[in-house]
Amino acid sequence: MLSNHRVLLFAVIASFQLQVLSYSKSLKTYEIEGLPYATFPGQPKPSKEMLAVLVRQQRWDNGGLGSAGTQGLSLRFVKIDDKVTPKGTFTQYRVFADGAPENKVYAWRVWRANDEQIKSEPEDIYVNARGLLMTRRPQPEEESSLQIPRGEFTITPEADSAEPFRYDLSSRDNQVSILGTIVPRPVTSQDHGCKLEVRIAQPNAAAVLLVADGLPAESSVPLVLESEGETANLMMNTDGGGHSIVAGFPFVPGKTQGNLKATVEGPSCLPSVSLPWGGEAISTPGAPPSQSASPDQANPPAKKKPWYLPH
């Protein structure tokens, strides 16, 4: 007859195995082209088309896109002031493309998370010797200017919370492309030198990007996602600068809206952010998802492939 101690030991082991089994069933993490992502239990994997969009967003934000000759260059945004409009108060920025060739005529394009197609502005854009974007060619006395009120190119993105605006400065001869991302109303958290930000990646936050900075370099740091009683876990693999981007899909079965909470469990920090998703929780355009909708059902792909997907 087994002793009470051995019976207790077997019970503890069995309980632990059941917990491990339950955890492994609830954990749904994946990776595509270097982008880790997680879905909650009961949700199907996102489509290849949606994942391709998220990978492109990640690379855009990390500076991994653009023309071969401008790798390492990115757009820089400097606040001018706040503009009051009928839709609310929004920040106006001047834009710099440090290192951009001056002997080019450029076009300006913008990609929002809720847009299937990139949108181009009709005006020609120029840069001076300091990289300041201008609406006309700079005069000799303007080459070193950092602001030119009557000639500089400005933007005033009408953004919702956590909504990124992605911009592309492309030369008309298609030889130069310099990208940049700005989040005018960021949702961030900082703790002991670590920073975590959540960005809307699809309308109604059907998908989000989670951006971390200040983590230990070249390491794996746990990230916990919580949404309406469900939990998912994945690792943030940082680069040499302690930076990482991962993707998450907040939707859970049986819910049309809710709140996503993300927490990075760093060795000496614990930043946490939250964002509403689905239904009317976010004011970005897009129809509310149906009951138990998957991310792709909430935002079905267009029949014609958008510009950002391979043809």
Protein Blocks (a to p, Z undefined) as FASTA:
>chain_A
ZZfklmmmmmmmmmmmmmmmmmmmmpccddeehiacdddehiacddfklmmmmmmmmmmm
nopgcjfklgoiacddddfbdcddfkbccdddddddehiafkbccddddddfkbcbdcdd
fbdcdddfkopacfbdcdfklmmpcbdfklpccddddddehiacddddddfklpaccddd
ddfbacdddeehiacddddfbghhlaccdddehiaehiaddddddeehiacdddddddfk
opacddddfbaghiabdcdddddddfkbccdddddeehjlbccecddddehiafklmmcc
dfbdcfkbcZZ
